[in-house]
Amino acid sequence: MRTTIDIDTHLLKRLRAEARRRGVPFKELLSGVLRRGLDEPAPTRQARYRCPSYAMGTPERQYDLDKALTIAAGLEDVETARKLMLRK
């Protein structure tokens, strides 16, 4: 039976090269490749991987994450003050 299909250029080149290498007509090679692909069982779906989670305790300070920039600025100020104290 005749039909028209669009095949990616690089895939078409690979098919033609393989047909030449095996010394078989392109049509025969293509039919064989399609047949093997359809006869092969579909891959089974693997169970979804689950990553366990562990409680890490509660932080020393409870921060309001809505004010992250304020917290970061405060922590930076504390670190700057510590470094200044070391220089004396």
Helices and strands as residue ranges (DSSP letters): H 9-22, H 26-39, G 65-67, H 68-87
